[in-house]
Amino acid sequence: MIDASVVTNLVFDVSDLIEIPSLPGLTTDNTIELTRSVCDETISLTADTEASESAEDATVDSSEEAESTESSTEDETTSPFEDGITAIASSMIYSIQTAQPTADELESDGLTSDNRKTYTLTYTDDDDQETTFVFYAGNTDEEDTTTYIQVQDNKSIYLVSVSMIEALDAAFDAAK
């Protein structure tokens, strides 16, 4: 008979044994360039990337000022570069999906070299050294809430929020 404490000590979660990489802490001060490559198209964003404009309409509540029917418009100008940094800075890699993916899993997750998007983040790290972080984005999950990604030189497949990739792509699309 096996002592119950031995069995209890053998119960563990594989994700506790695998380190999940983190996205770099990007700011407009430490980021040099963001690049996206899809098929034969490569787009780079830098601090010099032309700004896009977005207008937000704010209307005055009629119950507060019954006689006023004015609306005010506030224009904010952000660059695609800043939008890309914000998308990454406000996100994280959630969890590991597959530690040792097969060729079929890579294909179904959209992470084969001919199907994936490649994002290259060039920034200055805490030691003032230029550093590059590369990750690949594939398909979304069945619920359309997470996207499968791989970090360069790492075989594992991880999950990030769909909204991160959508916001990042919107920043690159605005620079076209």
C-alpha positions in Angstrom: 0.0 0.0 0.0 1.2 3.5 -0.9 1.2 6.2 1.8 -1.4 8.9 0.8 1.2 11.7 1.5 3.4 10.4 -1.3 0.6 10.4 -3.8 -0.5 13.9 -2.7 3.1 15.2 -3.3 3.1 13.7 -6.8 0.1 15.8 -7.9 1.1 18.9 -9.7 0.1 21.1 -12.7 2.5 21.0 -15.7 2.1 24.8 -16.1 3.8 25.2 -12.7 6.9 23.6 -14.2 7.0 25.7 -17.4 8.1 29.4 -17.3 5.7 31.6 -19.3 7.5 34.4 -21.0 6.4 37.9 -20.5 6.0 40.7 -23.1 8.6 43.4 -22.7 7.6 46.6 -20.9 7.4 49.0 -23.8 7.1 52.8 -23.5 7.5 55.6 -26.1 10.8 56.3 -24.4 12.4 52.9 -24.7 10.8 51.6 -27.9 12.8 52.0 -31.1 10.7 50.1 -33.6 7.7 47.8 -34.0 7.5 45.6 -37.1 4.8 43.3 -38.5 5.5 40.8 -41.3 2.7 39.0 -43.0 3.5 36.9 -46.1 5.5 39.4 -48.3 4.4 42.6 -46.6 6.4 44.2 -43.8 5.3 47.4 -42.0 7.5 49.2 -39.5 6.4 51.7 -36.9 8.7 54.2 -35.3 8.3 57.4 -33.3 8.3 59.2 -36.7 5.4 57.3 -38.1 2.7 59.7 -39.3 -0.1 60.3 -36.8 -3.7 59.4 -37.4 -6.6 61.4 -36.0 -9.6 60.1 -34.1 -12.5 62.3 -33.1 -14.8 61.6 -30.2 -18.2 63.3 -29.9 -19.4 64.2 -26.4 -23.0 65.4 -26.1 -24.3 67.5 -23.2 -27.0 65.6 -21.2 -30.4 67.3 -21.9 -31.6 66.8 -18.4 -28.7 68.8 -17.0 -29.0 71.7 -19.5 -32.5 71.5 -21.1 -31.9 74.6 -23.3 -28.6 73.5 -24.7 -28.5 71.2 -27.8 -24.8 71.8 -28.4 -22.3 69.0 -28.8 -18.6 69.3 -28.3 -16.0 67.5 -30.3 -12.6 66.6 -28.8 -9.8 65.6 -31.2 -7.1 63.4 -30.0 -4.0 62.7 -32.1 -2.1 59.5 -31.6 0.4 57.8 -33.8 0.2 54.2 -34.9 3.5 53.7 -33.0 1.9 54.9 -29.7 -1.1 52.7 -30.4 1.1 49.7 -31.0 3.0 50.2 -27.8 -0.3 50.7 -25.8 -1.6 47.4 -27.2 1.5 45.5 -26.0 1.9 47.3 -22.7 -1.6 46.6 -21.6 -1.4 42.9 -22.4 0.2 39.8 -21.1 0.7 36.2 -22.1 -2.0 34.3 -20.3 -1.0 30.6 -20.3 0.7 27.8 -22.1 -1.5 26.0 -24.6 0.9 23.3 -25.8 4.5 22.7 -24.6 5.7 20.5 -27.4 3.4 21.1 -30.4 3.2 18.7 -33.3 3.3 19.9 -36.9 -0.5 19.4 -37.0 -1.0 21.5 -33.9 1.1 24.3 -35.4 -0.9 24.2 -38.6 -4.3 24.2 -36.8 -3.2 27.0 -34.6 -2.0 29.1 -37.6 1.6 29.1 -36.5 3.4 27.6 -39.5 5.9 29.9 -41.1 3.6 30.5 -44.2 0.5 31.3 -42.1 1.6 33.3 -39.1 2.2 37.0 -38.5 5.6 38.0 -37.2 5.9 40.9 -34.8 9.4 42.2 -34.0 9.7 44.7 -31.0 13.0 46.5 -30.9 13.6 48.4 -27.6 16.2 49.5 -25.1 16.2 47.3 -22.0 16.9 48.3 -18.4 20.7 48.1 -19.1 20.3 50.5 -22.1 21.1 47.7 -24.5 19.1 47.4 -27.7 17.0 44.3 -27.5 14.7 42.5 -29.9 11.6 40.4 -28.9 10.0 38.4 -31.6 6.7 36.6 -31.4 4.4 34.9 -34.0 0.6 35.2 -33.9 -1.7 32.6 -35.4 -5.4 31.8 -35.3 -7.9 32.6 -32.6 -9.5 30.0 -30.4 -13.0 28.7 -31.0 -14.5 31.3 -28.7 -12.6 34.2 -30.4 -11.2 35.4 -27.1 -7.6 34.4 -27.3 -4.9 34.1 -30.1 -2.3 31.4 -30.3 1.3 32.8 -30.2 4.8 31.5 -30.1 7.8 33.4 -28.9 10.9 33.1 -31.1 13.3 30.3 -30.0 10.6 28.8 -27.9 8.6 25.8 -29.1 5.6 26.2 -26.8 2.3 27.7 -27.9 0.9 30.4 -25.6 -2.3 32.4 -25.4 -2.9 36.2 -25.6 -6.0 38.3 -25.7 -7.5 38.7 -29.1 -7.9 42.4 -28.4 -4.1 42.8 -28.1 -3.5 41.4 -31.6 -6.5 43.4 -33.0 -5.2 46.6 -31.5 -1.7 45.9 -32.7 -3.0 45.2 -36.2 -5.1 48.3 -36.2 -2.0 50.4 -35.4 -0.1 48.8 -38.3 -3.1 49.2 -40.7 -3.3 52.9 -39.8 0.3 53.4 -40.9 -0.4 52.0 -44.4 
